[in-house]
Amino acid sequence: MMSSDPDLESLIKARDRSVDALLSLQKEDGHWCGELEGDSILQSEYILMKWILEQEHAPLRDGRDGWEILQRVARRLRAQQRPDGGWGQYRDSSVDVSGSVKAYFALKLMGDDPRSEPMRAAVSAIHAAGGAESCNSFSNFFLACLGQISWNAVPAIPPEIIRLPRWFYFHLDKVSAWTRTMILPLSLVASLRPTRPLPESHGIDELFVDQEARHQLTIRAETPRLWKFFFGNVDRILKLLNDPLNSTRYRRNTIERAWDWIKNRMGQDGPAATDGLGAIFPAMVYSQVVMKALGYDRQHPRVRRAEEELDAFFLESDDGSIRLQPCFSPVWDTGISLYALAECGLTREHDSVVRAAQWLRARESRFQGDWVRNVEGDPPFTGWCFEYHNAWYPDCDDTAMVGKALQRIGGDENLAASERALDWILAMQNTDGGWSAFDRTIERTILEHVPFADHNAMQDLSCTDITGRALEFLKGHGLDMRHPAVESAIEFIRNRQESDGSFPGRWGVNYIYGTWQAIVGPIRCGVSPEEDWMQKAGGWLKSIQKPDGSFGETANSYIDPSLKSEGLSTPSQTAWGAMGMLSVFGPDDPHVVAAVSWLQSMQLDEVSAGDPVRNPDGDPAGSWVEREMTGTGFPRVFYLRYHMYRLYFPMMALGRYVTARQNSDLPSECGASAMA
């Protein structure tokens, strides 16, 4: 019987308001897709790409004036400059020298006066951060293509990597999916070296502290001395061979093979449907530069489609500026939304639930992409990707999320699709017991030291957050600690626990996200919350909870783990902390009550939702305000602000808490049954 506690009643109302808010954002065909916000490099790299392609004045595919559109992109870029003169990856990050150099360069090309105060402040910030010679390797490709540095400063990536035998230590199958889609186009750029000379007035000499170092390859300081020596010499040899090789039939054939690999994964329809190479911004940018280097005419259908797919990432702001997204997140947003609705009591009889499930089932993919090369045998496959169409690259995180949402709401068609996904998830488990995002992976540490590995994600390694979510999915299909896959996954998670009880997060910021996911999955599968390691994990969450009940963690914790307890309070991180503690300590624990009470107190009502100062993103009443980036792309390199995280995660937390409170008020025998 439901408690008459007024606090519970008010929380039920808060939960229901959040459900109404989420339903108001559902699209007509049943799915959700919130904005996915990155940092300034999306704007600067788009502008630089257009200059490399010599299209800065060319009309867009939809007929709009290209120069006017770039000026609107530049307006957004100016707004992202910080008071210290630089550009950063998130609010409290240090100056990102690569992002700042690209932003300055893009704005100078768009006509900003280098003598102006903002541009002079940018120069000072870049100098203080080490100068433009400190840019990462991916940024250097842009600078080399526009003649600002020598190609000697760009890592050699021979297209012959497409020819390497599978037993070779460095093979495309042994690096992450996102790395494959980036380095193969870059291998063609590094070999063909397309360069557009610019007038001296457009150059960025003023950004370099050491004019000699600007033309030399920089290998990261943390690379062990032996590997620095090895890779440095290999790089020099490959560059000496590049020009002679380019004149040979062998190299031409190699380039053709590499280009075939890229073409097969670019925008297409049918069973291998995808919206651009990898369906992600960096690979889609590099593929356009490759087509320019290969001599493709702009009117070629492949070029036309590539431009349309990238320009689809545009979002127009009220001030007239244009910002870009790194990709779309519809499957992720819809899977989590559907699951959160189920946590709040909506059933498959509800129209919104029916439409969401239908939309997800229609996105089920059975195409065997790159992942199949690392899986033993020929497993039956059903999976989901993150984006609208990306058949080559389904991922375990989305598949587990969608699979458990469909399983949770039930119904023959939904259960059948979820059951098919179960076979694939089991086949994708790594030998260490964990799950990666896109591939079965064996860790190869040396790969992190190659000169073009400074995006900190050469490998797609097992992580606790995906593994915890996979365990939740497995439990939904009746697998528990007696199953070997579950047993090894729990052991993997236990082995990743840090001395203070926390777990690192790979795809969310950071230890709060990782700890929440590491707790819930094992407990669902039968691990007792009373076990020492679970108590320690829950105790760590309590230890970092703020006095008002909220949670907040800066992405700086990826750089300095001592900062894992610091950061502005956010609704998404508070929801993660609340759900983690709830799993260990139950609904009566005062720390849990404090967290959900904070979520309730910060929920937008009709008045605050209509206030543009209090609600700068224009969220509906029943949602929350969150300005921080709590999603992770590449740790230390690129972060994400999912605009729906501030709604469906707090809603999920309220739904779980209300259900737990209601069950705890039942007679003991009924409560035990309901909580099982």
VEXBAFI-473299 format. One line per 8 residues: their letters; for each residue y, z, x of C-alpha. Coordinates in steps of 0.2 Angstrom, whole numbers, plus 2048, in hexadecimal, padded with zeros to 3 digits. Layout:
A = Y Z X; ...
END
This chain:
MMSSDPDL = 800 800 800; 811 7FB 807; 81C 809 80D; 82C 80D 803; 835 811 814; 847 809 812; 847 804 824; 837 7FA 821
ESLIKARD = 83F 7F2 811; 84E 7ED 81B; 843 7E5 828; 83A 7DB 81B; 84B 7D5 815; 84F 7D0 827; 83F 7C7 829; 841 7BE 819
RSVDALLS = 853 7B9 81E; 84C 7B2 82E; 83F 7A8 825; 84C 7A0 819; 857 79C 829; 848 793 831; 843 78A 821; 855 784 820
LQKEDGHW = 853 77B 831; 843 772 82D; 844 75F 82D; 83F 755 81E; 82F 74F 825; 82A 762 828; 82E 764 83B; 83A 76E 845
CGELEGDS = 843 769 855; 851 774 85C; 85D 76F 869; 856 771 87B; 864 774 887; 864 773 899; 871 774 8A7; 87F 769 8AD
ILQSEYIL = 873 75D 8B7; 86E 754 8A7; 880 74E 8A5; 883 74B 8B8; 873 742 8BB; 875 737 8AC; 887 732 8B2; 880 72F 8C4
MKWILEQE = 871 724 8BD; 87D 719 8B4; 887 716 8C4; 878 713 8CE; 873 706 8C1; 884 6FF 8C1; 886 702 8AE; 894 70E 8AE
HAPLRDGR = 89E 701 8A4; 890 6F9 89A; 88E 6FC 888; 87F 707 882; 871 700 879; 879 705 868; 888 6FC 86D; 894 70B 871
DGWEILQR = 8A0 709 87F; 897 70F 88F; 8A6 715 898; 8AC 71F 889; 89B 727 887; 89A 72C 899; 8AC 734 898; 8A5 73E 889
VARRLRAQ = 896 744 894; 8A3 748 8A2; 8AC 753 896; 89D 75D 893; 89A 75E 8A6; 8AC 765 8A9; 8AA 772 89C; 89A 778 8A5
QRPDGGWG = 8A4 77C 8B5; 8A5 78E 8B8; 8B4 799 8BE; 8AD 799 8CF; 8AF 786 8D0; 89C 782 8D1; 88F 77E 8C4; 880 789 8C1
QYRDSSVD = 86F 789 8B9; 873 797 8AD; 880 7A3 8A9; 87E 7B0 8B7; 876 7A5 8C4; 87D 7A2 8D5; 886 791 8D8; 879 783 8D8
VSGSVKAY = 87E 778 8E6; 874 769 8E1; 87B 76A 8CF; 88C 76D 8D5; 88C 75E 8E1; 885 753 8D3; 892 759 8C7; 8A1 756 8D3
FALKLMGD = 89A 745 8D8; 898 740 8C6; 8AA 746 8C1; 8B2 73D 8D0; 8A9 72D 8CB; 8B0 72F 8BA; 8C2 731 8C0; 8C5 743 8C3
DPRSEPMR = 8D2 746 8D0; 8CA 74F 8E0; 8DB 757 8E2; 8DB 760 8D1; 8D8 773 8D1; 8C6 771 8C9; 8C0 765 8D5; 8C7 76E 8E4
AAVSAIHA = 8BF 77E 8DE; 8AF 774 8DD; 8B0 76F 8EF; 8B3 781 8F4; 8A4 787 8EA; 899 77A 8F1; 89E 77D 903; 89B 790 900
AGGAESCN = 889 78B 8FA; 885 781 90A; 88D 771 907; 886 761 8FF; 879 75F 90D; 870 76E 905; 86C 764 8F5; 85A 763 8F0
SFSNFFLA = 84F 754 8F3; 851 74D 8E1; 864 74E 8E2; 863 745 8F2; 85C 736 8EA; 86B 734 8DF; 877 736 8EE; 86D 729 8F9
CLGQISWN = 86D 71C 8EA; 880 71E 8EA; 882 71C 8FD; 887 72E 900; 879 733 90C; 86D 72A 917; 85B 726 910; 856 730 91F
AVPAIPPE = 85B 740 915; 850 73B 907; 83D 740 908; 832 732 90B; 826 730 8FC; 81B 721 900; 815 717 8F1; 804 717 8FA
IIRLPRWF = 800 728 8F2; 7FA 71D 8E3; 7EC 717 8EF; 7E6 728 8F5; 7D4 72D 8F2; 7D1 73B 8E6; 7CA 746 8F4; 7DA 745 8FD
YFHLDKVS = 7E3 756 8FD; 7F3 74E 8F7; 7EF 744 8E8; 7F8 740 8D8; 7EA 749 8CE; 7EE 759 8D8; 800 75B 8D4; 808 760 8C4
AWTRTMIL = 80A 753 8B6; 81D 754 8B7; 81D 751 8CA; 812 742 8C8; 81E 73A 8BC; 82D 73E 8C8; 826 73A 8D9; 81E 729 8D5
PLSLVASL = 82F 721 8CF; 837 72A 8DE; 82A 723 8EA; 830 711 8E5; 842 716 8E6; 83F 71E 8F8; 836 70E 8FD; 842 701 8F5
RPTRPLPE = 852 70B 8F9; 85D 704 8EB; 86F 708 8F1; 880 705 8E9; 88E 706 8F5; 89D 70E 8EE; 8B0 70D 8F3; 8B4 71B 900
SHGIDELF = 8C0 723 8F2; 8B0 726 8E8; 8A7 72F 8F5; 8A3 741 8F8; 8A6 744 90A; 8B0 753 906; 8A1 75C 8FF; 897 75C 910
VDQEARHQ = 899 76B 91C; 88F 763 92A; 891 750 92A; 882 74D 936; 876 757 92B; 87B 74D 91C; 870 73F 923; 861 749 928
LTIRAETP = 852 74F 91E; 853 761 91A; 842 76B 918; 843 77B 90F; 846 78A 91A; 837 794 912; 82B 786 918; 81F 78D 925
RLWKFFFG = 824 786 937; 813 77D 939; 815 774 929; 827 770 92C; 823 768 93C; 814 75F 934; 81E 758 925; 82D 754 92F
NVDRILKL = 823 749 93B; 81A 741 92C; 82A 73D 924; 832 735 934; 822 72A 936; 822 724 924; 835 720 925; 832 716 935
LNDPLNST = 824 70C 92C; 82D 709 91C; 837 6F9 920; 829 6F1 929; 81D 6F5 91A; 829 6EF 90D; 827 6DD 914; 814 6DD 912
RYRRNTIE = 809 6D8 904; 800 6E9 905; 810 6F2 901; 815 6E6 8F3; 804 6E8 8EB; 806 6FB 8ED; 816 6FB 8E4; 80F 6F1 8D7
RAWDWIKN = 801 6FD 8D4; 80D 70C 8D4; 818 702 8C8; 809 6FF 8BD; 805 712 8BC; 817 715 8B7; 817 707 8AA; 807 70E 8A2
RMGQDGPA = 810 71E 89F; 821 718 899; 827 716 888; 81A 70E 87C; 812 70F 86B; 800 710 866; 7F2 71C 86C; 7FC 720 87C
ATDGLGAI = 80D 722 873; 81A 72A 87E; 82D 72A 87D; 831 726 88F; 829 72B 8A0; 822 73C 89E; 82E 73E 88F; 839 748 89A
FPAMVYSQ = 84B 744 8A1; 848 744 8B4; 83A 738 8B3; 842 72D 8A6; 852 72C 8B1; 848 727 8C1; 83E 71A 8B7; 84E 711 8B3
VVMKALGY = 854 711 8C6; 843 70A 8CA; 844 6FC 8BE; 855 6F8 8C6; 84E 6F8 8D7; 840 6ED 8D2; 84C 6E0 8CB; 849 6E2 8B8
DRQHPRVR = 857 6DA 8AD; 860 6E6 8A2; 85A 6DC 893; 848 6DE 897; 83F 6E7 888; 839 6F5 894; 84A 6F8 89A; 851 6F8 889
RAEEELDA = 845 705 883; 847 710 892; 85A 711 88E; 858 714 87C; 84B 722 87F; 857 72B 88C; 866 729 881; 85D 731 873
FFLESDDG = 860 741 87C; 872 741 878; 87A 74F 86E; 88C 74E 868; 897 75E 868; 8A5 762 85C; 8B2 75F 86A; 8AC 74D 86D
SIRLQPCF = 8A2 750 87D; 890 74B 87F; 882 755 886; 870 750 88A; 860 759 887; 852 758 894; 845 753 886; 841 757 874
SPVWDTGI = 836 766 86F; 830 762 85D; 81E 767 85F; 822 777 868; 82F 77C 85B; 824 777 84C; 815 780 853; 81E 790 856
SLYALAEC = 828 78F 846; 818 78C 83C; 80F 79B 844; 81E 7A6 842; 81F 7A2 82F; 80C 7A7 82E; 811 7B7 836; 81D 7BA 829
GLTREHDS = 811 7B7 81B; 813 7A5 816; 803 79D 812; 7FD 78B 811; 802 78A 7FF; 814 78A 804; 81C 779 804; 824 77B 815
VVRAAQWL = 814 781 81D; 80B 772 816; 817 766 81C; 818 76E 82E; 805 76E 82F; 804 75C 82A; 811 757 836; 808 760 844
RARESRFQ = 7F7 758 840; 7FF 747 840; 804 74A 852; 7F3 74E 857; 7EE 744 867; 7DD 73E 86C; 7E3 733 87A; 7DC 737 88B
GDWVRNVE = 7EA 738 897; 7EC 73E 8A9; 7E4 74F 8A5; 7D3 747 8A3; 7D1 743 8B6; 7D0 756 8BA; 7C4 75B 8AC; 7B1 75A 8AE
GDPPFTGW = 7A7 74F 8A3; 7AF 747 894; 7B5 755 888; 7BA 752 876; 7CD 752 875; 7DA 757 869; 7EA 75D 870; 7FD 75D 86D
CFEYHNAW = 80B 759 878; 81C 762 879; 827 753 873; 826 746 865; 81B 73A 86F; 814 73D 880; 801 739 87E; 7FE 738 891
YPDCDDTA = 803 74B 893; 7FD 757 886; 7FE 769 88B; 7F4 779 889; 803 783 883; 807 778 875; 7F5 775 870; 7F1 787 870
MVGKALQR = 801 78B 866; 7FE 77D 859; 7EC 781 859; 7EE 793 855; 7FC 78F 848; 7F0 783 83E; 7E2 78F 840; 7ED 79D 839
IGGDENLA = 7F2 794 829; 7E1 78E 826; 7DB 77F 81B; 7CD 773 81F; 7D8 766 828; 7E2 773 832; 7D2 77C 837; 7C9 76C 83C
ASERALDW = 7D8 767 847; 7D9 778 84F; 7C6 778 852; 7C8 767 85B; 7D5 76F 866; 7CA 77D 86B; 7BE 772 874; 7CC 76B 87F
ILAMQNTD = 7D4 77B 883; 7C3 782 889; 7C1 772 894; 7D2 775 89B; 7CF 787 8A2; 7D2 788 8B5; 7C5 78F 8C0; 7CF 79E 8C3
GGWSAFDR = 7CE 7A2 8B0; 7E0 79E 8AC; 7E8 78F 8A4; 7F5 783 8AA; 801 778 8A0; 7FB 766 8A2; 7EC 766 8AE; 7DD 76F 8B4
TIERTILE = 7E3 775 8C5; 7DD 77C 8D5; 7EB 784 8DF; 7F0 77B 8EF; 7FD 785 8F8; 801 777 905; 808 76C 8F7; 817 778 8F5
HVPFADHN = 81D 774 906; 81F 761 906; 831 75C 908; 833 756 8F6; 82C 766 8EE; 83C 76F 8ED; 83B 76F 8DA; 82F 77D 8DC
AMQDLSCT = 822 776 8D0; 817 76A 8DA; 808 772 8D2; 804 777 8C0; 7FB 787 8C4; 7F3 794 8B8; 800 7A0 8B0; 7FE 7AF 8A6
DITGRALE = 809 7AA 897; 7FF 79A 893; 7EF 7A4 896; 7F4 7B1 88A; 7F8 7A5 87D; 7E8 79C 880; 7DF 7AC 87D; 7E7 7AF 86C
FLKGHGLD = 7E2 79D 867; 7D0 7A1 86D; 7CF 7B1 863; 7D5 7A7 853; 7C4 79E 855; 7BA 7AE 857; 7B8 7AE 86A; 7BA 7BF 872
MRHPAVES = 7B7 7C9 882; 7A4 7C4 881; 7A8 7B2 884; 7A9 7AD 896; 7B9 7A3 894; 7C2 7B2 88C; 7BB 7BE 899; 7C1 7B4 8A8
AIEFIRNR = 7D2 7B1 8A0; 7D4 7C4 89E; 7CF 7C7 8B0; 7DC 7B9 8B5; 7EA 7C2 8AC; 7E5 7D3 8B2; 7E5 7CD 8C4; 7F7 7C6 8C2
QESDGSFP = 7FE 7D7 8BC; 80C 7DE 8C8; 80D 7F0 8CF; 819 7F5 8C2; 80E 7EF 8B3; 818 7DE 8B0; 812 7CC 8B0; 81C 7BD 8B6
GRWGVNYI = 821 7B0 8A9; 81F 79D 8AE; 827 795 89E; 832 7A3 898; 83F 7AE 8A0; 836 7B7 8A8; 82C 7C8 8A9; 830 7CC 897
YGTWQAIV = 828 7BC 891; 81A 7BD 89D; 816 7CF 899; 816 7CC 886; 80A 7BD 888; 7FF 7C6 894; 7FD 7D5 888; 7FA 7CD 877
GPIRCGVS = 7EC 7C0 87B; 7E1 7CD 884; 7E3 7DA 876; 7E0 7CD 869; 7CF 7C9 872; 7CA 7DB 872; 7D2 7E4 881; 7D7 7F5 87C
PEEDWMQK = 7E9 7F9 87C; 7E4 80A 883; 7DE 802 894; 7E8 807 8A2; 7EF 7F6 8A6; 7F4 7F3 895; 7FD 804 894; 806 800 8A4
AGGWLKSI = 80B 7EF 89E; 812 7F7 88E; 81A 805 898; 823 7F8 8A2; 82B 7F0 893; 830 801 88D; 838 805 89E; 843 7F5 89E
QKPDGSFG = 848 7F7 88B; 85B 7FA 889; 861 809 881; 866 800 871; 854 7F9 86F; 857 7E8 876; 850 7DE 885; 858 7D2 890
ETANSYID = 853 7CB 8A1; 85D 7BF 8AC; 854 7AF 8B4; 85A 7B6 8C4; 84A 7C1 8C4; 841 7B1 8CA; 84B 7B3 8DA; 84B 7C6 8DB
PSLKSEGL = 83E 7CF 8D1; 848 7DF 8D2; 853 7D7 8C5; 845 7D6 8B8; 84D 7E4 8AE; 85F 7DD 8AE; 867 7D0 8A3; 871 7CE 893
STPSQTAW = 867 7D3 883; 860 7C4 87A; 857 7C3 869; 848 7B8 870; 845 7C4 87F; 847 7D3 873; 83A 7CB 867; 82E 7C9 876
GAMGMLSV = 830 7DB 87C; 82E 7E1 86A; 81E 7D7 867; 816 7DD 878; 81A 7EF 874; 813 7EE 863; 803 7E7 869; 800 7F6 874
FGPDDPHV = 809 804 86B; 809 800 859; 817 7FF 84C; 81B 812 84C; 820 812 85E; 833 816 85F; 836 809 86D; 82E 7FC 861
VAAVSWLQ = 839 802 853; 848 801 85D; 845 7EF 862; 842 7E9 851; 851 7F3 84B; 85C 7EA 858; 856 7D9 852; 85A 7DE 840
SMQLDEVS = 86B 7E4 845; 870 7D4 84E; 86A 7C8 841; 878 7BD 83A; 87D 7C1 828; 887 7B5 81D; 898 7BB 825; 893 7BB 837
AGDPVRNP = 88B 7AA 835; 89B 7A2 82F; 8A5 7A9 83E; 8A6 79C 84C; 8AA 7A9 859; 89B 7B5 854; 890 7A6 851; 895 798 85D
DGDPAGSW = 886 78D 85A; 887 78D 847; 877 795 844; 872 799 831; 873 7AB 82A; 862 7B3 82E; 862 7AD 840; 869 7B4 850
VEREMTGT = 875 7B0 85E; 86E 7AD 86F; 878 7A4 87D; 86C 7A7 88C; 85F 79C 893; 84E 7A5 890; 843 796 893; 83D 790 8A4
GFPRVFYL = 83B 77E 8AA; 839 780 8BC; 83B 792 8C3; 84A 793 8CE; 84F 781 8CA; 851 77D 8B8; 852 788 8A8; 852 785 896
RYHMYRLY = 85B 78B 886; 850 788 877; 85C 789 869; 84E 78F 85D; 847 79D 868; 855 7A8 860; 84E 7A6 84F; 83B 7A4 84F
FPMMALGR = 836 7B1 85C; 840 7BF 854; 83A 7B9 843; 828 7BA 84A; 82B 7CB 851; 832 7D2 840; 823 7CA 837; 816 7D2 842
YVTARQNS = 81F 7E3 841; 820 7E3 82E; 80E 7DE 82D; 809 7EC 839; 813 7F9 830; 80C 7F4 81F; 7FA 7F5 826; 7FE 806 82E
DLPSECGA = 803 80C 81D; 7F2 807 815; 7E4 814 814; 7DB 816 825; 7CC 80C 820; 7D6 7FE 819; 7E3 7FE 827; 7D5 7FD 834
SAMA = 7CE 7ED 82B; 7DF 7E5 829; 7E4 7E8 83B; 7D4 7E0 842
END
